[in-house]
């Protein structure tokens, strides 16, 4: 079932006349900044038949490539044509069975622990309002002096200064990236993290997390060892008409913030003419108190500017009650809206992203199990199918 709020199929941004799926023309796309390694620095020409052109353009847009020209020509009968490069797979997917996104060009491990990138801290500020619990900071690093680039949904590693109890350098910690590929300034060359300081009690003593404390305390101008990027689990689909359901707790908002900026931030949309989101984005966010809501001003602005495309549901555990009179957690909101969420999932254009505390998973599974059973379906069978189709994305800790 497809919700009536969704648009028609993604619009082509190149004139193809009366082209159809049987159109015999081949299209040559001239692209820059597309591929991996040295490929990103060179101009490339990729030739595909018309039915595969839209897919190629979406893949280029997702990976931050720049289309310089597109030309079309007829293919004489019996003439062999050049296949698209493996960096731009063009096979037409079956939405319910095969992932619509190619991950071949996603940058991975450009910098490794033995040879990290040295980034400079550009800014570090608190994301919390007065009365919040804990400490959460937004930290931005300058990447302009190297080749560390990334896409939304990836993570980077941070190696904190100092040594562990055994006198060895600290091991890296991974953090989800909170910025788009263009950075918070939309000019490129930066990356941002959303970091909560880890604190816990042990034998009556408060223990501070090594890397999270290092990052929350760090000053602008300081140098930091950065690795990565890593991760292909949380990548956004290139389809502008996709539906994106986001389930987040705490700093699990980091990748969601990147997605929403790519979708709705005016400067980002100007940077991405091939990606103008028209689907439905639904964020369900869990925090302990209202002052712990992160990036709230931005999300409220998106609600005002894109009311038909963005929906925002909050679970504030220490201020709201669930139907049983207990604290309102994100799984309670999923239960509340399970039928609607499940109906969206029936649309093959819908993707679900979950990021945050691992404890959120059982409750969400329970809610989806009940919603599926109401439709005589088995969630334990359906969820692996969604995962295989690259439509169910989970990153919890």
Helices and strands as residue ranges (DSSP letters): E 25-32, G 37-41, E 44-49, G 50-52, H 53-62, E 66-74, G 86-88, E 117-126, E 136-142, E 155-159, E 173-176, E 190-196, E 199-202, E 205-208, H 210-217, E 223-230, E 243-249, G 250-252, H 253-264, H 266-271, E 281-287, G 290-292, H 296-305, E 310-316, H 330-336, H 338-345, E 350-356, H 360-373, H 379-388, E 392-396
